[in-house]
Amino acid sequence: MILEHTILSVVPGREAAFEAAFAEASGIISSMPGFVDLRLSRSIESPNAYLLLVHWESVEAHEVGFRGSPEYARWRELLHGFYEPFPTVEHFAEVHRA
């Protein structure tokens, strides 16, 4: 299992609209093969910054399966207009848990 980590910088003043759009978009991503779970958290110190953590069975499930799916076009339509700057996505493999 891998963890997708993304900081989403939402255009200030558009946070409520982003959260509403994300509620719809989460149904898209959660239906994808290889999806395990996700968590979206909002920064206390920077209210327009969000942390998106998604567990996938593999990097390929995210990069090829989800991003290559027809459903990804709807995800992009719902969410990509909120970001400034556009986020960087990284994948992590767990090495320790306490």
TORDRENKE-313380 format. One record per residue: residue number from 1; x, y, z of N, C-alpha, C in turn. Coordinates in steps of 0.2 Angstrom, whole numbers, plus 5000, padded with zeros to 4 digits. Last residue first. Example, Ala and Ser with C-alpha at 12.3 -4.5 7.8 and 13.67 -1.06 7.14 Angstrom:
% TORDRENKE-313380
{num: 2; nc1: 5064; nc2: 4989; nc3: 5035; cac1: 5068; cac2: 4995; cac3: 5036; cc1: 5064; cc2: 5000; cc3: 5039}
{num: 1; nc1: 5066; nc2: 4972; nc3: 5039; cac1: 5062; cac2: 4978; cac3: 5039; cc1: 5066; cc2: 4984; cc3: 5039}
This chain:
% TORDRENKE-313380
{num: 98; nc1: 5021; nc2: 5018; nc3: 5074; cac1: 5021; cac2: 5017; cac3: 5082; cc1: 5014; cc2: 5017; cc3: 5084}
{num: 97; nc1: 5029; nc2: 5012; nc3: 5060; cac1: 5022; cac2: 5014; cac3: 5063; cc1: 5023; cc2: 5013; cc3: 5070}
{num: 96; nc1: 5039; nc2: 5015; nc3: 5045; cac1: 5038; cac2: 5014; cac3: 5052; cc1: 5031; cc2: 5016; cc3: 5055}
{num: 95; nc1: 5038; nc2: 5016; nc3: 5032; cac1: 5044; cac2: 5012; cac3: 5034; cc1: 5043; cc2: 5011; cc3: 5042}
{num: 94; nc1: 5027; nc2: 5017; nc3: 5018; cac1: 5028; cac2: 5017; cac3: 5025; cc1: 5034; cc2: 5013; cc3: 5027}
{num: 93; nc1: 5030; nc2: 5026; nc3: 5004; cac1: 5029; cac2: 5019; cac3: 5006; cc1: 5031; cc2: 5020; cc3: 5014}
{num: 92; nc1: 5022; nc2: 5039; nc3: 4995; cac1: 5026; cac2: 5037; cac3: 5000; cc1: 5024; cc2: 5030; cc3: 5002}
{num: 91; nc1: 5021; nc2: 5051; nc3: 4982; cac1: 5019; cac2: 5045; cac3: 4984; cc1: 5024; cc2: 5042; cc3: 4990}
{num: 90; nc1: 5015; nc2: 5068; nc3: 4978; cac1: 5020; cac2: 5063; cac3: 4980; cc1: 5017; cc2: 5057; cc3: 4983}
{num: 89; nc1: 5010; nc2: 5081; nc3: 4968; cac1: 5008; cac2: 5075; cac3: 4971; cc1: 5014; cc2: 5071; cc3: 4973}
{num: 88; nc1: 5008; nc2: 5099; nc3: 4969; cac1: 5013; cac2: 5093; cac3: 4968; cc1: 5010; cc2: 5087; cc3: 4972}
{num: 87; nc1: 4995; nc2: 5110; nc3: 4963; cac1: 4998; cac2: 5105; cac3: 4968; cc1: 5003; cc2: 5100; cc3: 4965}
{num: 86; nc1: 4995; nc2: 5126; nc3: 4957; cac1: 4993; cac2: 5119; cac3: 4956; cc1: 4998; cc2: 5114; cc3: 4960}
{num: 85; nc1: 4995; nc2: 5139; nc3: 4969; cac1: 4997; cac2: 5136; cac3: 4963; cc1: 4994; cc2: 5129; cc3: 4962}
{num: 84; nc1: 4979; nc2: 5136; nc3: 4967; cac1: 4984; cac2: 5142; cac3: 4966; cc1: 4989; cc2: 5142; cc3: 4971}
{num: 83; nc1: 4964; nc2: 5128; nc3: 4963; cac1: 4971; cac2: 5128; cac3: 4966; cc1: 4975; cc2: 5133; cc3: 4963}
{num: 82; nc1: 4951; nc2: 5127; nc3: 4958; cac1: 4952; cac2: 5129; cac3: 4964; cc1: 4959; cc2: 5131; cc3: 4966}
{num: 81; nc1: 4951; nc2: 5119; nc3: 4946; cac1: 4950; cac2: 5127; cac3: 4946; cc1: 4951; cc2: 5130; cc3: 4952}
{num: 80; nc1: 4950; nc2: 5106; nc3: 4949; cac1: 4957; cac2: 5109; cac3: 4947; cc1: 4956; cc2: 5117; cc3: 4947}
{num: 79; nc1: 4937; nc2: 5100; nc3: 4953; cac1: 4942; cac2: 5103; cac3: 4958; cc1: 4948; cc2: 5107; cc3: 4955}
{num: 78; nc1: 4928; nc2: 5096; nc3: 4942; cac1: 4926; cac2: 5098; cac3: 4949; cc1: 4931; cc2: 5102; cc3: 4953}
{num: 77; nc1: 4937; nc2: 5092; nc3: 4932; cac1: 4932; cac2: 5098; cac3: 4931; cc1: 4930; cc2: 5100; cc3: 4938}
{num: 76; nc1: 4944; nc2: 5081; nc3: 4938; cac1: 4947; cac2: 5087; cac3: 4936; cc1: 4943; cc2: 5093; cc3: 4935}
{num: 75; nc1: 4933; nc2: 5073; nc3: 4940; cac1: 4937; cac2: 5075; cac3: 4945; cc1: 4940; cc2: 5081; cc3: 4944}
{num: 74; nc1: 4930; nc2: 5071; nc3: 4926; cac1: 4925; cac2: 5074; cac3: 4930; cc1: 4928; cc2: 5077; cc3: 4937}
{num: 73; nc1: 4941; nc2: 5064; nc3: 4922; cac1: 4939; cac2: 5071; cac3: 4919; cc1: 4934; cc2: 5074; cc3: 4923}
{num: 72; nc1: 4941; nc2: 5052; nc3: 4929; cac1: 4946; cac2: 5058; cac3: 4931; cc1: 4944; cc2: 5064; cc3: 4928}
{num: 71; nc1: 4933; nc2: 5044; nc3: 4922; cac1: 4930; cac2: 5047; cac3: 4928; cc1: 4935; cc2: 5053; cc3: 4931}
{num: 70; nc1: 4940; nc2: 5037; nc3: 4913; cac1: 4936; cac2: 5043; cac3: 4911; cc1: 4933; cc2: 5047; cc3: 4917}
{num: 69; nc1: 4957; nc2: 5035; nc3: 4919; cac1: 4950; cac2: 5033; cac3: 4919; cc1: 4946; cc2: 5039; cc3: 4916}
{num: 68; nc1: 4970; nc2: 5038; nc3: 4922; cac1: 4969; cac2: 5036; cac3: 4915; cc1: 4961; cc2: 5035; cc3: 4914}
{num: 67; nc1: 4970; nc2: 5041; nc3: 4936; cac1: 4971; cac2: 5047; cac3: 4931; cc1: 4970; cc2: 5045; cc3: 4924}
{num: 66; nc1: 4967; nc2: 5028; nc3: 4940; cac1: 4963; cac2: 5033; cac3: 4942; cc1: 4964; cc2: 5039; cc3: 4936}
{num: 65; nc1: 4978; nc2: 5019; nc3: 4934; cac1: 4970; cac2: 5017; cac3: 4934; cc1: 4966; cc2: 5024; cc3: 4935}
{num: 64; nc1: 4990; nc2: 5027; nc3: 4934; cac1: 4987; cac2: 5024; cac3: 4928; cc1: 4980; cc2: 5023; cc3: 4928}
{num: 63; nc1: 4991; nc2: 5032; nc3: 4947; cac1: 4994; cac2: 5036; cac3: 4941; cc1: 4991; cc2: 5033; cc3: 4935}
{num: 62; nc1: 4984; nc2: 5023; nc3: 4956; cac1: 4983; cac2: 5030; cac3: 4956; cc1: 4985; cc2: 5033; cc3: 4949}
{num: 61; nc1: 4989; nc2: 5011; nc3: 4953; cac1: 4982; cac2: 5011; cac3: 4954; cc1: 4980; cc2: 5019; cc3: 4953}
{num: 60; nc1: 5003; nc2: 5013; nc3: 4953; cac1: 4999; cac2: 5012; cac3: 4947; cc1: 4992; cc2: 5013; cc3: 4947}
{num: 59; nc1: 5005; nc2: 5013; nc3: 4966; cac1: 5006; cac2: 5019; cac3: 4963; cc1: 5002; cc2: 5019; cc3: 4956}
{num: 58; nc1: 4993; nc2: 5003; nc3: 4975; cac1: 4999; cac2: 5004; cac3: 4972; cc1: 4999; cc2: 5011; cc3: 4968}
{num: 57; nc1: 4982; nc2: 5005; nc3: 4983; cac1: 4985; cac2: 4998; cac3: 4983; cc1: 4992; cc2: 4999; cc3: 4980}
{num: 56; nc1: 4982; nc2: 5020; nc3: 4992; cac1: 4981; cac2: 5016; cac3: 4986; cc1: 4984; cc2: 5010; cc3: 4987}
{num: 55; nc1: 4976; nc2: 5033; nc3: 5002; cac1: 4980; cac2: 5027; cac3: 5002; cc1: 4977; cc2: 5023; cc3: 4996}
{num: 54; nc1: 4979; nc2: 5050; nc3: 5002; cac1: 4975; cac2: 5045; cac3: 4999; cc1: 4979; cc2: 5038; cc3: 5000}
{num: 53; nc1: 4977; nc2: 5066; nc3: 5009; cac1: 4981; cac2: 5059; cac3: 5010; cc1: 4976; cc2: 5054; cc3: 5007}
{num: 52; nc1: 4978; nc2: 5083; nc3: 5008; cac1: 4975; cac2: 5077; cac3: 5005; cc1: 4979; cc2: 5071; cc3: 5006}
{num: 51; nc1: 4977; nc2: 5097; nc3: 5017; cac1: 4981; cac2: 5091; cac3: 5016; cc1: 4977; cc2: 5085; cc3: 5014}
{num: 50; nc1: 4974; nc2: 5114; nc3: 5012; cac1: 4972; cac2: 5107; cac3: 5014; cc1: 4977; cc2: 5102; cc3: 5012}
{num: 49; nc1: 4973; nc2: 5131; nc3: 5015; cac1: 4978; cac2: 5125; cac3: 5013; cc1: 4974; cc2: 5119; cc3: 5016}
{num: 48; nc1: 4966; nc2: 5142; nc3: 5019; cac1: 4965; cac2: 5140; cac3: 5012; cc1: 4970; cc2: 5134; cc3: 5010}
{num: 47; nc1: 4970; nc2: 5144; nc3: 5033; cac1: 4964; cac2: 5141; cac3: 5031; cc1: 4962; cc2: 5140; cc3: 5024}
{num: 46; nc1: 4984; nc2: 5141; nc3: 5041; cac1: 4983; cac2: 5144; cac3: 5034; cc1: 4976; cc2: 5141; cc3: 5031}
{num: 45; nc1: 4982; nc2: 5135; nc3: 5053; cac1: 4986; cac2: 5141; cac3: 5053; cc1: 4985; cc2: 5145; cc3: 5046}
{num: 44; nc1: 4974; nc2: 5124; nc3: 5051; cac1: 4972; cac2: 5129; cac3: 5056; cc1: 4975; cc2: 5136; cc3: 5055}
{num: 43; nc1: 4970; nc2: 5116; nc3: 5036; cac1: 4975; cac2: 5119; cac3: 5040; cc1: 4972; cc2: 5124; cc3: 5045}
{num: 42; nc1: 4960; nc2: 5102; nc3: 5034; cac1: 4961; cac2: 5109; cac3: 5033; cc1: 4966; cc2: 5112; cc3: 5038}
{num: 41; nc1: 4961; nc2: 5086; nc3: 5026; cac1: 4961; cac2: 5090; cac3: 5032; cc1: 4963; cc2: 5097; cc3: 5030}
{num: 40; nc1: 4955; nc2: 5071; nc3: 5020; cac1: 4956; cac2: 5078; cac3: 5018; cc1: 4955; cc2: 5082; cc3: 5025}
{num: 39; nc1: 4959; nc2: 5055; nc3: 5017; cac1: 4957; cac2: 5060; cac3: 5022; cc1: 4959; cc2: 5067; cc3: 5019}
{num: 38; nc1: 4954; nc2: 5039; nc3: 5010; cac1: 4957; cac2: 5046; cac3: 5010; cc1: 4955; cc2: 5050; cc3: 5016}
{num: 37; nc1: 4958; nc2: 5022; nc3: 5005; cac1: 4954; cac2: 5027; cac3: 5009; cc1: 4957; cc2: 5034; cc3: 5008}
{num: 36; nc1: 4960; nc2: 5014; nc3: 4993; cac1: 4959; cac2: 5011; cac3: 5000; cc1: 4955; cc2: 5016; cc3: 5004}
{num: 35; nc1: 4959; nc2: 5010; nc3: 4976; cac1: 4958; cac2: 5015; cac3: 4981; cc1: 4957; cc2: 5011; cc3: 4988}
{num: 34; nc1: 4958; nc2: 5000; nc3: 4967; cac1: 4965; cac2: 5001; cac3: 4970; cc1: 4964; cc2: 5006; cc3: 4975}
{num: 33; nc1: 4946; nc2: 5007; nc3: 4956; cac1: 4950; cac2: 5001; cac3: 4958; cc1: 4956; cc2: 5003; cc3: 4961}
{num: 32; nc1: 4936; nc2: 5020; nc3: 4963; cac1: 4941; cac2: 5018; cac3: 4958; cc1: 4944; cc2: 5011; cc3: 4961}
{num: 31; nc1: 4927; nc2: 5026; nc3: 4971; cac1: 4924; cac2: 5021; cac3: 4967; cc1: 4930; cc2: 5017; cc3: 4963}
{num: 30; nc1: 4933; nc2: 5037; nc3: 4977; cac1: 4932; cac2: 5031; cac3: 4981; cc1: 4930; cc2: 5025; cc3: 4977}
{num: 29; nc1: 4933; nc2: 5046; nc3: 4967; cac1: 4939; cac2: 5043; cac3: 4968; cc1: 4938; cc2: 5037; cc3: 4972}
{num: 28; nc1: 4919; nc2: 5050; nc3: 4967; cac1: 4922; cac2: 5047; cac3: 4961; cc1: 4929; cc2: 5043; cc3: 4963}
{num: 27; nc1: 4916; nc2: 5054; nc3: 4980; cac1: 4913; cac2: 5048; cac3: 4977; cc1: 4916; cc2: 5045; cc3: 4971}
{num: 26; nc1: 4924; nc2: 5066; nc3: 4980; cac1: 4926; cac2: 5060; cac3: 4984; cc1: 4923; cc2: 5054; cc3: 4982}
{num: 25; nc1: 4917; nc2: 5075; nc3: 4973; cac1: 4923; cac2: 5072; cac3: 4970; cc1: 4925; cc2: 5066; cc3: 4973}
{num: 24; nc1: 4908; nc2: 5080; nc3: 4982; cac1: 4905; cac2: 5076; cac3: 4976; cc1: 4911; cc2: 5072; cc3: 4973}
{num: 23; nc1: 4917; nc2: 5086; nc3: 4991; cac1: 4912; cac2: 5081; cac3: 4994; cc1: 4909; cc2: 5077; cc3: 4988}
{num: 22; nc1: 4923; nc2: 5095; nc3: 4983; cac1: 4927; cac2: 5089; cac3: 4985; cc1: 4922; cc2: 5084; cc3: 4988}
{num: 21; nc1: 4913; nc2: 5105; nc3: 4982; cac1: 4915; cac2: 5101; cac3: 4976; cc1: 4919; cc2: 5095; cc3: 4978}
{num: 20; nc1: 4913; nc2: 5109; nc3: 4996; cac1: 4907; cac2: 5106; cac3: 4993; cc1: 4908; cc2: 5102; cc3: 4986}
{num: 19; nc1: 4926; nc2: 5114; nc3: 4997; cac1: 4924; cac2: 5108; cac3: 5001; cc1: 4917; cc2: 5105; cc3: 4998}
{num: 18; nc1: 4925; nc2: 5124; nc3: 4987; cac1: 4930; cac2: 5119; cac3: 4986; cc1: 4928; cc2: 5113; cc3: 4990}
{num: 17; nc1: 4916; nc2: 5133; nc3: 4993; cac1: 4915; cac2: 5130; cac3: 4987; cc1: 4919; cc2: 5124; cc3: 4985}
{num: 16; nc1: 4924; nc2: 5136; nc3: 5005; cac1: 4917; cac2: 5133; cac3: 5005; cc1: 4915; cc2: 5130; cc3: 4999}
{num: 15; nc1: 4935; nc2: 5143; nc3: 4999; cac1: 4936; cac2: 5137; cac3: 5003; cc1: 4929; cc2: 5133; cc3: 5003}
{num: 14; nc1: 4937; nc2: 5154; nc3: 4992; cac1: 4934; cac2: 5149; cac3: 4988; cc1: 4934; cc2: 5142; cc3: 4992}
{num: 13; nc1: 4945; nc2: 5163; nc3: 4999; cac1: 4938; cac2: 5165; cac3: 4998; cc1: 4934; cc2: 5160; cc3: 4995}
{num: 12; nc1: 4960; nc2: 5159; nc3: 4990; cac1: 4957; cac2: 5162; cac3: 4996; cc1: 4950; cc2: 5165; cc3: 4995}
{num: 11; nc1: 4962; nc2: 5144; nc3: 4981; cac1: 4961; cac2: 5152; cac3: 4981; cc1: 4957; cc2: 5155; cc3: 4987}
{num: 10; nc1: 4970; nc2: 5132; nc3: 4990; cac1: 4964; cac2: 5134; cac3: 4987; cc1: 4964; cc2: 5142; cc3: 4987}
{num: 9; nc1: 4982; nc2: 5121; nc3: 4989; cac1: 4982; cac2: 5128; cac3: 4991; cc1: 4976; cc2: 5131; cc3: 4987}
{num: 8; nc1: 4985; nc2: 5106; nc3: 4995; cac1: 4981; cac2: 5109; cac3: 4991; cc1: 4980; cc2: 5116; cc3: 4993}
{num: 7; nc1: 4997; nc2: 5094; nc3: 4996; cac1: 4995; cac2: 5100; cac3: 4999; cc1: 4991; cc2: 5104; cc3: 4994}
{num: 6; nc1: 4997; nc2: 5077; nc3: 4996; cac1: 4996; cac2: 5083; cac3: 4992; cc1: 4994; cc2: 5088; cc3: 4996}
{num: 5; nc1: 5002; nc2: 5060; nc3: 4995; cac1: 5002; cac2: 5066; cac3: 4999; cc1: 5002; cc2: 5072; cc3: 4995}
{num: 4; nc1: 4997; nc2: 5043; nc3: 4995; cac1: 4998; cac2: 5049; cac3: 4991; cc1: 4997; cc2: 5055; cc3: 4995}
{num: 3; nc1: 5005; nc2: 5029; nc3: 5000; cac1: 5001; cac2: 5035; cac3: 5002; cc1: 5002; cc2: 5041; cc3: 4998}
{num: 2; nc1: 5002; nc2: 5011; nc3: 4996; cac1: 5006; cac2: 5018; cac3: 4996; cc1: 5001; cc2: 5023; cc3: 4998}
{num: 1; nc1: 5004; nc2: 4994; nc3: 5000; cac1: 5000; cac2: 5000; cac3: 5000; cc1: 5004; cc2: 5006; cc3: 5000}
